[in-house]
Amino acid sequence: MPVVNFVTYDGVNTEVTVESGTNLMQAALNNGIDSIIAECGGACSCATCHCYIDDAWFDKVGQAEEMEQEMISYALNPEANSRLSCQVVVTEDMDGLIIKLPENQY
């Protein structure tokens, strides 16, 4: 199973093992990552699971679809590498993935 690194805004890294096919939001919730709130439960309608994909991994994770891009525009401090964690599904080739978490979701 792939390992994903969730890094808080102040640099604390939490390494978790994630079953392939699980989205990053669910992986964060399953492992007590408090920076992912996920108010809508993964419906891509709230942006409270906003995260930043480490630049080294962005091509592997890919770009957001149009609906997700629109929701990201409502997140605090969106960046070019912003994604909604509910929309990123972990695959075997994402072993070592680094996800940076915002200071606040709202």
Residue pairs with C-beta under 8 A, 6 or more apart in sequence:
1 17
1 18
1 19
1 20
2 17
2 18
2 20
2 90
2 91
2 92
2 93
2 94
2 95
2 96
2 97
3 15
3 16
3 17
3 18
3 95
3 96
3 97
4 15
4 16
4 17
4 18
4 24
4 27
4 90
4 94
4 97
4 98
4 99
5 13
5 14
5 15
5 96
5 97
5 98
5 99
6 13
6 14
6 15
6 16
6 28
6 31
6 33
6 35
6 99
6 101
7 13
7 14
7 98
7 99
7 100
7 101
8 14
8 35
8 101
9 35
9 100
9 101
9 102
9 103
14 31
14 33
16 27
16 30
16 31
16 33
18 24
18 27
18 90
19 90
20 90
20 91
20 92
21 89
21 90
21 91
22 30
22 89
22 90
23 42
23 85
23 86
23 87
23 88
23 89
23 90
24 36
24 49
24 51
24 83
24 85
24 86
24 88
24 90
24 99
25 36
25 38
25 42
25 49
25 84
25 85
25 86
26 42
26 86
27 33
27 85
27 90
28 35
28 36
28 38
28 49
28 85
29 36
29 38
33 101
35 101
35 102
35 105
36 48
36 49
36 51
36 85
36 101
36 105
37 48
37 49
37 105
37 106
38 46
38 48
38 49
38 85
38 86
39 46
39 48
40 46
40 48
40 86
42 49
42 86
43 86
44 67
44 68
44 71
44 84
44 86
44 87
45 71
46 71
47 71
47 72
47 74
47 75
47 84
47 105
48 105
48 106
49 84
49 85
49 86
49 105
50 72
50 75
50 76
50 78
50 82
50 83
50 84
50 85
50 102
50 105
51 82
51 83
51 84
51 85
51 99
51 100
51 101
51 102
52 79
52 81
52 82
52 83
52 99
52 100
52 101
52 102
53 61
53 81
53 82
53 83
53 88
53 97
53 98
53 99
53 100
54 81
54 97
54 98
54 99
54 100
55 81
56 98
57 94
57 97
57 98
58 81
60 93
60 94
60 97
61 83
61 88
61 94
61 97
64 72
64 82
64 83
64 84
64 87
65 87
68 83
68 84
68 87
71 84
72 78
72 82
72 83
72 84
75 82
75 84
75 102
75 105
76 102
76 104
76 105
76 106
77 102
85 99
90 97
